Amino acid sequence: MEGKEWLLDKKIKFNLDGFRHHGKVIGHPLSLADLIKNDLKRVIPDKEGVYYLFNKGELVYIGISNDIRKRLFQHYKEKLKDFDNVLWFCSDRFKNDRNKLIKLEKNLIKYYKPIYNIHHSNN
């Protein structure tokens, strides 16, 4: 799937197929329901970073959190957003610099315009 790309740093790019490093995919969207059902929750980091919610292959929401695992489970339990897959990105480059993370989130939202982020910013 050919998609828009956002340069996260000089080596890692993101598009709707996942994260790429030197052209190789290093991460794909995963089914949160499958991770929970198969008791693989621990693969989701309890670290700070950016996360993405997808519905039927479409990026519908971008968020940041101090604890990605906890936040994704909140989304799953609340059922306020319709999504079937998740993807996340953690990096030490955000450690102790919340402003960098917020700036990245704003830039990603501005670039991709996910439906739930746009709806939220209009209200």
N, C-alpha and C positions, 0 to 999 in steps of 0.2 A: 504494500500500500504506500503510494507516494504521498507524502504529507509535508506540512510546514515543519520547519526545524527551528529550534531555539538554542543558541549557543550558551550552554551553562558555564563552560570555561573553554579553554583553548583545545581541549581534547575530548570532551564529552558533549554529545549532541542528543537532543530528544526530538522524536517525532511520534506519531500515533502508533508506530510499530514498536516503540520502546526507546531505551537509551542506547546510544552507540558510542563506542570508543574506537577510534581509528577505523571506522566503517563497520566494525563488528557489533552486533547486538549484544548488550550486556544486561538487559532487563526488559521483560515483557509485562503488560498488564496481566494480573492474576485475578481469579474469582475469589472474593473474600468469603463467600458462602462455602466454597470448597475448602478453603484454608481452615475455616472454623469446623466444618463437618469432619475433616480428617485430622483434627487436633494439631494443625500446623501453625497455630497462632504465633508461636515463638519465632517464626521466620520474619515476622513483621517487627522492625526495630522499635524499641522504646526510646528512641532518640529524636532529636530535633531535626526537622527537615520539611521538604515540600511533598505533598501527596496529590494524586490525580484520581478523579472518579470518572469512569467511562460507563456509557450505556449503549449497548449494541455497537461497539466500536467507535462511538463518538465521545470526545472529551466533553464532559458536562460540568465539571467543577475542579477548581484548583484551590488548595488550601495549604496553610502551614500550621505546624504544631510543635510544641515542646516534646510531645510524646506521640509519635505517629500511630503506634499500635492502639493506644487508648482512644485517640481521636477517630480512627477508622471504625473501631467497635461502637463508638457513640453514633456515628453515621448509620451503621448497620442496624442498631437497635431502634434509633429514632424513626427511621424510614421516611424522612422528610424529603430526601432526594432519591430519584429513581436511578440506580446504578447497578451494574452487574460485575464490573471489574475495577481493580485498583492498581496503582503503580506509585512508587515512592522513591525519593532521592534524599539521601542523607550525606552530609559532608562536614568534615571538621572545619571547613572554611567558614561555616556559619557559627561555629562555637564562640560564644561570648560576644557575638555581634548580631543581635536580633534585627537591627536596622537593615543589614545586608539581606537577610532572609525576607523581610517585609518588602524590600525593593524588588527582589527577584520575583516574589509572588505577584506584585503589582504589574511588573513587566510581562510576566507570563499571561496574566489575565487580559492585559491590554492587547497582547499579540494574538492569543487564541480565542478570546471572547466566549468562554464557556457559558452555556445558557443559564446555569444557576448563579454564577458570579455576576453576570450582566443583570439578571432579574433582581438580585440582591442589591446591586449598586443603584438601580433605578428606584428602589423603595426607600 
